[in-house]
Amino acid sequence: MQNQSCWEINTKILRERYPGLLDQLKGYALRYPHSLGHVRASTDAASLRSSITREDHGLAAEDIKIETSASGDPALMVKGLYVHSPRDPAKEGKRLAESVTGDKTASSMLIVLGFGLGYAAQALAEMKPESPIIIVEKYPELLRLAFELRNYEKLLSRNNLAFVLDENGISRALSHFEKREKFKVELLRNKPLTGIDEQWYSAVENKIRTWTMKDDVNSATLQKFGKRWIRNILKNLSSIRDLPGISRFAGLAVCEGDTAPPLPVFLAAAGPGLDNVGPLLSEIRKRCLIVAVDTSLRFLLRNGVEPDFALIIDPQFWNSRHLDRCAGGNTNLIIESAVYPPVLRLPFKRMYLCGSLFPLGKYIEERVDPKGALASGGSVATSAWDFSRFLGARQIWIAGLDLAFPGNKTHYRGAQFEEKALSESWRLWPSESWLARAMRDGIPCTGPALGGGTVRSDRRLSLYAAWFENCFSQYPEIKNFSLSKSGLAIAGLEAADRDTLLALPDRRGEIDALLEAACSGIEAGYFEPRETERRNQRYENAIAALRSSLERIKTCCEKGEGIASKALRQNPGPGEQEKILASLDTINRLISSSEVKEIAGFLFPQQTEEKTAPGGLSGKTDAFLGYMESLVKLYRSLAQAAEAIEW
């Protein structure tokens, strides 16, 4: 039977490339009394009733019908609505695909909301063979039906295809493809399907919108603070040579040669929920490795507990103020090389570097001493969670990860933010005004609370939640428990009560012994005289190579700008244009092959879109002159970026 053969063809590929999806679809066997070539004009509901759907997915047997279109291709109806054209569904799918692929040169990530029988998805795959495609379909039974009716061998054989069958999976899919390249996200909505389940697909779109917001946030932040971060790294550059990295703590929580389970980690974030565990901190310390973020360190010290590790990642001055009068004599401080320089002089027990988040720091680390990268999701709490995972924990108990404003609070009581607002308040600008602004400026929204009901949050915090959901799903072996039930519900984060945590055995003696042994071993190996000498030499070589490469980029850009500017003034003929383009092509190849192009590009100013006249850039009627004009801007900006890295 043709239907059966389509399923067999598709199943063979699914088994090789998407075994998890195939296992899920096997529970939705749809049987038809006729092959596709003999399907009646409308397959009645009775023929589907025996095995079609599960009621918990919201589709009854009579909701689905298959018709043969005028073109001979199958057309799907769901709840009385045509999902595809009853005349020519393939042609309609191509038209829909063209509506989102107008710019065939753009690097796009294409998301199909509602697969149906896949006509639009197949057309997208043909039009943009290099672009990732994410197919979002609420109903697995419809996906199974599509695989039984049509041959998707070419579509399923793509290397950049993902299927999402639950609304939380979209963040994981986006993260997967973003690891390779930055993409512009484009949506193709199958309106009959998205209209039937508007609430479900709207939730998916909100997650997509939240995810894409981070690029706008990162660009604005870079434009505002990029040069500040570079200055910080340059002042702290020797710390890459002088401080050991966190890579030496990998697996610390795993007790080798012992039958005891891995040590649990208690992660203290800085949300309002942290207030609930203050009286328990001394007991928690007996049972867990304690990891604090910079904003929560003050809370722990005020409650008489010094965390084993504290993290500070943000390079900004005001972020460093969280550590004012918070010296932890027994706390190991984890820093990033771009932190505000005075942080390096604070009296903590020991300091360790995590991998740099910026190209300049990465360049030096790779040539001197790799430190161990931590994931960054825009908040220090995301890095703290990844560090807890890095330690080898299988249980991470979390307090203060609210990502919301329960009780109209932004942080725990006594946080630096609150104290600053109180100290600067006056009659016409009370602290409540600051609180209202903090809750308003992040684009307010509401979301489900972990303990039930809803809670006020904002888009920025929702972005952090999406990052955590993605990481929790990537490491299902790690159990994450929240002691803050009033915070935002996050897939993979379970609500837990304090009694469950306090039922864990006392392992503080074991924790202290492991920490002391690990830190002593790191110091003995890292600061061994011969190793120190070799590291110093690698550092000097890296600095010399960086200076030389940046100078070459600057020289190339200045030369290229001169050639392009001269061409704009003289308006050369066709023969001379070929020579100019050849010279500039050589310069472009030299720049693109440079090891430090990412360092200079980090400070490259974001170009604003200009309205252009029909003839070309800025009203130029000649394409060559328009190209020269764009190159002048490019070379000038890159040269300025290379020069901005002052020694």
C-alpha positions as CSV (number, residue, x, y, z in Angstrom):
1,M,0.0,0.0,0.0
2,Q,1.2,3.5,-0.8
3,N,0.4,4.8,2.7
4,Q,2.3,2.0,4.3
5,S,5.3,2.5,2.0
6,C,5.5,6.2,2.9
7,W,5.5,5.3,6.6
8,E,8.2,2.7,6.0
9,I,10.4,5.2,4.1
10,N,9.9,7.9,6.7
11,T,10.4,5.4,9.6
12,K,13.7,4.3,8.2
13,I,15.1,7.8,8.4
14,L,13.4,8.6,11.7
15,R,15.0,5.5,13.2
16,E,18.5,6.7,12.2
17,R,18.1,10.4,12.8
18,Y,15.2,11.0,15.2
19,P,14.8,7.8,17.3
20,G,13.2,9.7,20.2
21,L,10.6,11.2,17.9
22,L,9.8,7.8,16.3
23,D,9.2,6.2,19.7
24,Q,6.8,9.0,20.6
25,L,4.9,8.7,17.3
26,K,4.5,4.9,17.5
27,G,1.8,5.4,20.1
28,Y,-0.4,7.1,17.5
29,A,-1.1,4.5,14.8
30,L,-3.6,5.8,12.2
31,R,-5.0,3.1,9.9
32,Y,-6.9,3.8,6.7
33,P,-9.0,1.3,4.8
34,H,-7.7,2.4,1.4
35,S,-4.4,3.5,0.0
36,L,-4.0,7.1,-0.8
37,G,-4.7,6.6,-4.4
38,H,-8.1,5.3,-3.5
39,V,-9.1,7.6,-0.6
40,R,-12.7,8.7,-0.9
41,A,-13.4,12.4,-1.3
42,S,-13.8,12.6,2.5
43,T,-12.6,9.8,4.8
44,D,-15.3,9.4,7.4
45,A,-14.6,9.6,11.1
46,A,-15.7,6.0,11.7
47,S,-12.8,4.6,9.8
48,L,-10.4,6.6,12.1
49,R,-12.2,6.0,15.4
50,S,-10.5,2.8,16.4
51,S,-7.0,4.1,16.8
52,I,-6.8,7.8,15.9
53,T,-6.2,10.0,18.9
54,R,-5.9,10.4,22.6
55,E,-8.5,12.6,24.3
56,D,-5.8,14.3,26.5
57,H,-4.4,15.9,23.4
58,G,-7.8,17.6,22.6
59,L,-8.6,15.9,19.3
60,A,-11.5,13.5,18.9
61,A,-11.8,11.0,16.1
62,E,-14.3,13.1,14.2
63,D,-12.0,16.1,14.3
64,I,-9.7,14.8,11.6
65,K,-10.6,14.2,7.9
66,I,-8.5,13.6,4.8
67,E,-9.6,14.7,1.4
68,T,-8.1,14.2,-2.0
69,S,-7.5,17.7,-3.5
70,A,-8.1,18.6,-7.1
71,S,-4.4,18.3,-7.8
72,G,-4.4,14.7,-6.4
73,D,-2.5,15.5,-3.2
74,P,-4.1,14.8,0.2
75,A,-5.6,17.7,2.1
76,L,-6.2,17.8,5.8
77,M,-9.2,19.1,7.7
78,V,-9.1,19.6,11.5
79,K,-12.3,20.5,13.4
80,G,-14.0,21.4,10.1
81,L,-11.3,23.8,8.9
82,Y,-9.1,23.1,5.9
83,V,-5.5,23.1,7.0
84,H,-4.4,23.1,3.3
85,S,-6.0,24.2,0.0
86,P,-8.5,21.7,-1.2
87,R,-7.4,22.6,-4.8
88,D,-3.6,22.5,-4.8
89,P,-2.0,22.2,-1.3
90,A,1.5,21.9,-2.7
91,K,1.2,25.2,-4.6
92,E,-0.3,26.9,-1.5
93,G,2.6,25.6,0.6
94,K,5.1,27.1,-1.8
95,R,3.3,30.5,-1.7
96,L,3.4,30.5,2.1
97,A,7.1,29.6,2.1
98,E,7.9,32.5,-0.3
99,S,6.2,34.9,2.1
100,V,9.0,34.3,4.7
101,T,11.9,33.8,2.3
102,G,11.9,37.1,0.4
103,D,15.6,37.7,1.2
104,K,17.3,34.5,-0.1
105,T,20.8,35.7,1.0
106,A,19.9,36.3,4.7
107,S,21.0,33.8,7.3
108,S,17.7,32.8,8.8
109,M,16.3,30.3,11.3
110,L,12.9,29.2,10.0
111,I,10.2,28.1,12.5
112,V,7.0,26.4,11.2
113,L,4.1,26.7,13.6
114,G,1.7,23.9,12.8
115,F,3.1,21.2,10.4
116,G,-0.2,19.8,9.0
117,L,0.8,17.6,6.1
118,G,4.1,19.5,5.7
119,Y,3.7,21.3,2.3
120,A,5.0,24.6,3.5
121,A,7.9,23.0,5.5
122,Q,9.0,21.1,2.4
123,A,8.9,24.2,0.3
124,L,11.0,26.1,2.9
125,A,13.5,23.3,2.8
126,E,13.9,23.5,-0.9
127,M,14.1,27.4,-1.0
128,K,16.6,27.6,1.9
129,P,18.6,24.4,2.0
130,E,21.2,25.9,4.4
131,S,18.8,27.4,6.9
132,P,17.8,25.5,10.1
133,I,14.1,24.6,10.2
134,I,12.3,24.0,13.5
135,I,8.9,22.4,13.1
136,V,6.5,23.0,16.0
137,E,3.4,20.7,16.1
138,K,1.2,20.3,19.2
139,Y,-0.5,17.1,18.1
140,P,1.9,14.1,17.6
141,E,-1.0,12.2,16.0
142,L,-1.1,14.8,13.1
143,L,2.6,14.3,12.6
144,R,2.2,10.6,12.5
145,L,-0.7,11.0,10.0
146,A,1.6,13.2,7.8
147,F,4.3,10.5,7.8
148,E,1.8,7.8,6.8
149,L,0.4,9.8,3.9
150,R,3.4,11.5,2.3
151,N,7.1,10.8,1.6
152,Y,9.4,13.2,3.5
153,E,12.7,11.5,2.7
154,K,14.3,14.7,1.4
155,L,13.1,16.8,4.3
156,L,14.1,14.3,7.0
157,S,17.5,13.9,5.5
158,R,18.5,17.5,6.2
159,N,21.2,18.1,8.8
160,N,19.5,21.2,10.2
161,L,16.0,20.1,11.1
162,A,14.3,19.8,14.5
163,F,10.9,18.8,15.7
164,V,9.2,20.3,18.8
165,L,6.2,18.7,20.3
166,D,5.9,20.6,23.6
167,E,6.0,24.3,24.2
168,N,9.1,24.2,26.4
169,G,11.1,22.4,23.7
170,I,11.4,25.5,21.5
171,S,14.0,27.1,23.7
172,R,16.2,24.0,23.5
173,A,15.9,23.9,19.7
174,L,16.8,27.6,19.4
175,S,19.8,27.1,21.7
176,H,20.9,24.0,19.7
177,F,21.1,25.9,16.4
178,E,22.4,29.1,17.9
179,K,25.6,27.3,19.1
180,R,26.7,27.2,15.4
181,E,25.8,30.6,14.1
182,K,23.6,33.7,14.8
183,F,20.4,33.6,12.9
184,K,17.5,35.9,12.2
185,V,14.3,34.1,13.3
186,E,11.4,34.0,10.8
187,L,8.0,32.4,11.5
188,L,5.7,30.6,9.2
189,R,2.2,30.2,10.8
190,N,-0.2,27.5,9.6
191,K,-3.1,29.7,10.6
192,P,-5.9,27.1,10.8
193,L,-3.8,25.0,13.2
194,T,-2.5,28.0,15.3
195,G,-6.0,29.3,15.4
196,I,-7.5,26.1,16.7
197,D,-4.9,26.1,19.6
198,E,-4.2,29.8,19.8
199,Q,-3.2,29.7,23.5
200,W,-0.7,26.9,23.1
201,Y,0.9,28.4,20.0
202,S,0.9,31.9,21.6
203,A,2.9,30.5,24.5
204,V,5.4,29.1,22.0
205,E,5.7,32.5,20.2
206,N,6.2,34.2,23.6
207,K,9.2,31.9,24.3
208,I,10.6,32.6,20.8
209,R,10.1,36.4,21.3
210,T,11.8,36.2,24.7
211,W,14.7,34.2,23.2
212,T,15.2,36.7,20.4
213,M,15.1,39.6,22.7
214,K,18.6,38.8,24.1
215,D,20.3,39.8,20.8
216,D,18.8,43.3,21.1
217,V,19.7,43.4,24.8
218,N,23.3,42.2,24.1
219,S,23.8,44.7,21.2
220,A,22.5,47.6,23.3
221,T,24.7,46.5,26.3
222,L,27.8,46.1,24.1
223,Q,27.3,49.6,22.5
224,K,27.0,51.1,26.0
225,F,29.7,49.2,27.9
226,G,32.0,47.5,25.3
227,K,34.9,49.9,25.7
228,R,34.6,49.7,29.5
229,W,34.9,45.9,29.4
230,I,37.9,46.1,27.2
231,R,39.6,48.5,29.6
232,N,38.8,46.2,32.5
233,I,40.3,43.2,30.7
234,L,43.5,45.1,29.8
235,K,43.9,46.2,33.5
236,N,43.3,42.6,34.7
237,L,45.2,40.9,31.9
238,S,48.0,39.6,34.2
239,S,45.4,37.8,36.3
240,I,45.1,35.3,33.4
241,R,48.7,34.5,34.0
242,D,48.6,34.7,37.8
243,L,45.3,33.0,38.8
244,P,44.4,29.3,38.3
245,G,41.2,28.4,36.6
246,I,38.1,26.6,37.8
247,S,38.8,23.7,35.4
248,R,40.8,22.2,38.3
249,F,37.6,21.9,40.3
250,A,35.8,19.7,37.8
251,G,34.0,16.8,39.5
252,L,34.9,18.0,43.0
253,A,31.5,17.0,44.3
254,V,32.0,13.4,43.1
255,C,33.6,11.3,45.9
256,E,36.0,9.1,43.9
257,G,36.6,5.6,45.3
258,D,33.6,6.1,47.7
259,T,30.2,4.6,47.7
260,A,28.7,7.9,49.0
261,P,26.6,9.9,46.6
262,P,27.9,13.1,45.1
263,L,27.8,16.1,47.4
264,P,24.7,18.2,47.0
265,V,25.1,21.9,46.2
266,F,23.0,24.8,47.7
267,L,22.8,27.7,45.3
268,A,21.9,31.1,46.8
269,A,20.5,33.5,44.2
270,A,19.3,36.9,45.2
271,G,15.5,36.9,44.7
272,P,12.9,37.6,47.4
273,G,12.6,33.9,48.2
274,L,16.0,33.9,49.8
275,D,14.5,35.5,52.9
276,N,12.7,32.2,53.6
277,V,15.9,30.2,54.2
278,G,17.9,32.7,56.4
279,P,17.3,30.8,59.7
280,L,18.2,27.5,58.0
281,L,21.5,28.5,56.5
282,S,23.7,27.1,59.3
283,E,22.0,23.7,58.9
284,I,22.1,23.8,55.1
285,R,25.9,24.5,55.3
286,K,26.3,21.2,57.2
287,R,24.8,19.3,54.3
288,C,25.8,21.1,51.1
289,L,28.5,22.8,49.2
290,I,27.4,26.4,49.2
291,V,27.6,28.5,46.0
292,A,26.6,32.1,46.2
293,V,26.2,34.8,43.6
294,D,27.7,38.3,44.2
295,T,24.3,39.8,45.0
296,S,23.5,37.1,47.6
297,L,26.9,37.0,49.4
298,R,25.9,39.8,51.7
299,F,22.8,37.9,52.9
300,L,24.8,34.8,53.7
301,L,27.4,36.6,55.7
302,R,24.8,38.6,57.6
303,N,23.3,35.2,58.6
304,G,26.7,33.9,59.8
305,V,27.5,31.6,56.9
306,E,30.5,31.9,54.6
307,P,29.8,30.2,51.3
308,D,32.4,27.8,49.9
309,F,32.3,29.7,46.5
310,A,31.0,33.0,45.4
311,L,30.8,34.2,41.8
312,I,31.1,37.6,40.3
313,I,30.9,37.8,36.5
314,D,29.5,41.2,35.5
315,P,32.2,43.8,34.6
316,Q,30.2,46.9,35.6
317,F,31.2,49.1,38.5
318,W,27.9,49.0,40.3
319,N,28.0,45.2,40.2
320,S,31.3,45.3,42.1
321,R,29.6,47.3,44.9
322,H,27.7,44.2,45.9
323,L,30.9,43.0,47.5
324,D,31.4,46.1,49.6
325,R,32.1,45.1,53.2
326,C,31.5,41.5,52.2
327,A,35.0,40.0,52.5
328,G,34.7,36.2,53.1
329,G,37.8,34.9,54.8
330,N,37.0,31.3,54.0
331,T,35.2,31.9,50.7
332,N,36.8,31.1,47.3
333,L,35.9,33.8,44.8
334,I,35.3,32.9,41.2
335,I,35.8,35.8,38.8
336,E,35.8,36.6,35.1
337,S,38.8,38.5,33.8
338,A,36.7,41.6,32.8
339,V,35.4,42.3,36.3
340,Y,35.9,45.8,37.7
341,P,39.6,45.8,38.6
342,P,39.3,46.6,42.4
343,V,37.6,43.2,42.8
344,L,41.0,41.6,42.4
345,R,42.2,43.3,45.6
346,L,39.4,42.1,47.9
347,P,40.5,39.9,50.9
348,F,38.9,36.6,49.9
349,K,40.6,33.3,50.8
350,R,41.5,32.4,47.2
351,M,40.6,33.6,43.8
352,Y,40.0,31.6,40.6
353,L,39.2,32.5,37.1
354,C,36.5,31.2,34.9
355,G,36.8,31.3,31.1
356,S,36.5,34.8,29.6
357,L,33.2,35.7,28.0
358,F,35.0,38.2,25.6
359,P,37.2,37.6,22.6
360,L,40.2,39.5,24.0
361,G,40.3,37.4,27.2
362,K,39.7,34.2,25.3
363,Y,42.6,34.9,23.0
364,I,45.1,35.3,25.9
365,E,43.6,32.3,27.8
366,E,43.9,29.9,24.9
367,R,47.6,30.7,24.6
368,V,48.5,30.9,28.3
369,D,46.2,28.8,30.5
370,P,42.6,27.8,29.6
371,K,40.5,28.4,32.7
372,G,37.3,26.5,32.2
373,A,34.2,28.0,30.5
374,L,31.0,28.6,32.3
375,A,27.7,29.1,30.4
376,S,26.3,32.6,30.5
377,G,22.6,33.4,30.2
378,G,22.7,37.1,31.1
379,S,22.6,36.6,34.8
380,V,25.3,35.6,37.3
381,A,22.8,33.0,38.6
382,T,23.0,31.1,35.3
383,S,26.8,31.0,35.6
384,A,26.5,29.9,39.2
385,W,24.2,27.0,38.2
386,D,26.6,25.9,35.5
387,F,29.5,26.0,38.1
388,S,27.4,23.8,40.4
389,R,27.0,21.4,37.5
390,F,30.7,21.6,36.7
391,L,31.5,20.5,40.3
392,G,29.7,17.3,39.6
393,A,26.5,17.8,41.7
394,R,23.5,15.6,41.1
395,Q,21.3,17.6,43.4
396,I,21.2,21.4,43.3
397,W,19.0,23.0,46.0
398,I,18.2,26.6,45.0
399,A,16.8,29.6,47.0
400,G,16.2,33.0,45.6
401,L,15.8,32.0,41.9
402,D,12.4,33.6,41.7
403,L,12.8,35.4,38.3
404,A,9.7,37.3,39.3
405,F,8.4,39.9,41.8
406,P,6.5,37.9,44.5
407,G,4.9,40.3,47.0
408,N,6.1,43.2,44.8
409,K,9.7,42.6,45.8
410,T,12.7,42.6,43.5
411,H,15.4,41.1,45.9
412,Y,15.8,39.8,49.4
413,R,15.5,42.3,52.2
414,G,18.7,44.3,52.7
415,A,20.1,43.7,49.2
416,Q,22.5,46.4,47.8
417,F,19.7,47.5,45.4
418,E,17.3,48.1,48.2
419,E,19.9,49.9,50.4
420,K,20.9,52.1,47.5
421,A,17.3,53.1,46.8
422,L,16.7,53.9,50.5
423,S,19.8,56.0,50.8
424,E,19.0,58.0,47.7
425,S,15.3,58.5,48.3
426,W,13.8,61.8,49.2
427,R,10.4,63.5,49.5
428,L,9.8,63.7,45.7
429,W,11.5,60.4,44.9
430,P,10.8,57.8,47.6
431,S,12.2,54.3,47.4
432,E,8.8,53.0,46.2
433,S,9.3,55.0,43.0
434,W,12.5,53.1,42.4
435,L,10.7,49.8,43.0
436,A,7.9,50.7,40.6
437,R,10.4,51.7,37.9
438,A,12.4,48.5,38.4
439,M,9.2,46.4,37.9
440,R,8.1,48.5,34.9
441,D,11.2,48.9,32.8
442,G,11.7,45.2,32.0
443,I,8.4,44.9,30.0
444,P,6.0,43.5,32.7
445,C,4.2,40.3,32.2
446,T,2.7,37.5,34.3
447,G,3.6,33.8,34.4
448,P,2.7,30.7,36.3
449,A,4.1,30.5,39.8
450,L,6.0,27.4,40.9
451,G,3.6,26.8,43.8
452,G,0.5,27.4,41.7
453,G,-1.3,30.5,40.5
454,T,0.4,33.4,38.7
455,V,3.2,35.8,39.6
456,R,4.3,39.1,38.2
457,S,7.6,39.0,36.1
458,D,9.0,40.7,33.1
459,R,10.5,39.8,29.7
460,R,14.1,40.0,30.8
461,L,13.5,37.6,33.7
462,S,11.6,35.3,31.3
463,L,14.7,35.2,29.2
464,Y,16.7,33.9,32.1
465,A,14.0,31.3,32.8
466,A,14.2,30.1,29.2
467,W,18.0,29.6,29.6
468,F,17.5,27.6,32.8
469,E,14.8,25.4,31.1
470,N,17.2,24.7,28.3
471,C,20.0,23.7,30.6
472,F,17.8,21.6,32.9
473,S,16.7,19.6,29.8
474,Q,20.3,19.1,28.7
475,Y,21.3,17.6,32.0
476,P,18.3,15.5,33.1
477,E,20.5,13.5,35.5
478,I,20.7,16.7,37.7
479,K,17.8,17.2,40.0
480,N,17.0,20.8,40.7
481,F,15.0,21.8,43.8
482,S,13.6,25.2,44.6
483,L,12.9,26.4,48.1
484,S,11.1,29.5,46.7
485,K,7.6,28.3,45.7
486,S,6.5,31.9,45.0
487,G,8.8,32.3,42.1
488,L,8.3,31.7,38.3
489,A,7.6,28.1,37.3
490,I,10.5,26.7,35.3
491,A,10.4,23.4,33.5
492,G,12.9,21.1,35.3
493,L,12.8,22.9,38.6
494,E,10.8,21.1,41.3
495,A,9.3,22.7,44.3
496,A,10.7,21.2,47.6
497,D,10.2,21.8,51.2
498,R,12.9,22.6,53.8
499,D,12.3,19.3,55.7
500,T,13.4,17.3,52.7
501,L,16.7,19.3,52.5
502,L,17.3,19.0,56.2
503,A,16.8,15.3,56.1
504,L,20.1,15.0,54.1
505,P,23.1,13.8,56.2
506,D,25.7,16.1,57.7
507,R,28.7,16.1,55.4
508,R,30.5,19.3,56.3
509,G,33.6,17.5,57.5
510,E,33.9,15.7,54.2
511,I,33.3,18.9,52.3
512,D,36.0,20.9,54.1
513,A,38.5,18.1,53.6
514,L,37.8,17.9,49.9
515,L,38.0,21.6,49.4
516,E,41.3,21.9,51.3
517,A,42.8,19.0,49.4
518,A,41.7,20.4,46.1
519,C,42.9,24.0,46.7
520,S,46.2,22.9,48.1
521,G,46.8,20.6,45.1
522,I,45.9,23.4,42.7
523,E,48.4,25.9,44.4
524,A,51.2,23.3,44.5
525,G,50.8,22.5,40.8
526,Y,50.0,25.9,39.4
527,F,52.7,27.9,41.3
528,E,55.4,25.3,40.8
529,P,58.5,27.4,39.8
530,R,59.2,25.8,36.4
531,E,55.5,25.8,35.5
532,T,55.3,29.5,36.5
533,E,58.2,30.3,34.3
534,R,56.8,28.5,31.3
535,R,53.4,30.3,31.9
536,N,55.1,33.7,32.0
537,Q,56.8,33.0,28.7
538,R,53.5,31.9,27.1
539,Y,51.9,35.1,28.4
540,E,54.7,37.3,26.9
541,N,54.4,35.6,23.6
542,A,50.6,36.0,23.5
543,I,50.8,39.7,24.3
544,A,53.4,40.2,21.6
545,A,51.3,38.3,19.0
546,L,48.2,40.3,19.9
547,R,50.0,43.6,19.5
548,S,51.4,42.7,16.2
549,S,48.1,41.3,14.8
550,L,46.1,44.3,15.9
551,E,48.6,46.6,14.3
552,R,48.4,44.7,11.0
553,I,44.6,44.9,11.0
554,K,44.8,48.7,11.7
555,T,47.3,49.1,8.8
556,C,45.2,47.1,6.4
557,C,42.1,49.1,7.3
558,E,43.8,52.4,6.9
559,K,45.2,51.3,3.5
560,G,41.8,50.0,2.4
561,E,40.1,53.2,3.5
562,G,42.6,55.2,1.5
563,I,42.0,53.2,-1.7
564,A,38.2,53.4,-1.3
565,S,38.2,57.1,-0.5
566,K,40.3,57.9,-3.5
567,A,38.0,55.8,-5.8
568,L,35.0,57.9,-4.5
569,R,36.8,61.1,-5.3
570,Q,38.0,60.1,-8.8
571,N,35.1,57.9,-10.1
572,P,37.4,55.6,-12.1
573,G,36.5,53.8,-15.4
574,P,35.8,50.1,-15.7
575,G,39.4,49.0,-16.2
576,E,40.6,50.9,-13.2
577,Q,37.7,49.6,-11.1
578,E,38.8,46.0,-11.7
579,K,42.3,46.9,-10.3
580,I,40.8,48.7,-7.3
581,L,38.5,45.7,-6.5
582,A,41.4,43.3,-6.7
583,S,43.5,45.4,-4.3
584,L,40.6,45.6,-1.8
585,D,39.9,41.9,-2.1
586,T,43.5,41.2,-1.0
587,I,43.0,43.5,2.0
588,N,39.7,41.8,2.9
589,R,41.3,38.4,2.8
590,L,44.1,39.6,5.1
591,I,41.6,40.9,7.6
592,S,39.3,37.9,7.5
593,S,42.3,35.5,8.1
594,S,43.6,37.4,11.1
595,E,43.6,35.6,14.4
596,V,42.4,38.8,16.2
597,K,39.6,39.8,13.8
598,E,37.0,38.9,16.5
599,I,38.7,41.1,19.0
600,A,38.5,44.1,16.7
601,G,35.0,43.1,15.6
602,F,33.9,43.0,19.2
603,L,34.0,46.8,19.3
604,F,32.8,47.2,15.8
605,P,29.9,49.7,16.0
606,Q,26.5,48.4,15.0
607,Q,25.6,49.9,11.7
608,T,22.2,51.6,11.5
609,E,20.0,50.9,8.5
610,E,20.0,53.8,6.1
611,K,17.2,54.6,3.7
612,T,18.7,54.2,0.2
613,A,17.7,55.6,-3.1
614,P,16.7,53.2,-5.8
615,G,20.1,53.5,-7.4
616,G,22.1,52.3,-4.4
617,L,23.7,53.4,-1.2
618,S,23.0,57.0,-0.1
619,G,21.6,57.9,-3.5
620,K,24.6,56.7,-5.5
621,T,23.5,55.6,-9.0
622,D,26.7,53.5,-9.5
623,A,26.9,50.2,-7.7
624,F,30.7,50.4,-7.6
625,L,30.7,53.8,-5.8
626,G,28.1,52.5,-3.4
627,Y,30.3,49.6,-2.6
628,M,33.3,51.9,-2.0
629,E,31.2,54.1,0.3
630,S,30.3,51.0,2.4
631,L,33.9,49.9,2.5
632,V,35.1,53.3,3.8
633,K,32.7,53.0,6.7
634,L,33.8,49.4,7.4
635,Y,37.6,50.1,7.3
636,R,37.3,53.2,9.4
637,S,35.2,51.5,12.1
638,L,37.5,48.4,12.3
639,A,40.6,50.6,12.5
640,Q,39.1,52.6,15.3
641,A,38.1,49.4,17.1
642,A,41.7,48.1,16.8
643,E,43.1,51.4,18.0
644,A,40.6,51.4,21.0
645,I,42.6,48.5,22.6
646,E,45.1,50.8,24.2
647,W,48.1,49.4,26.1
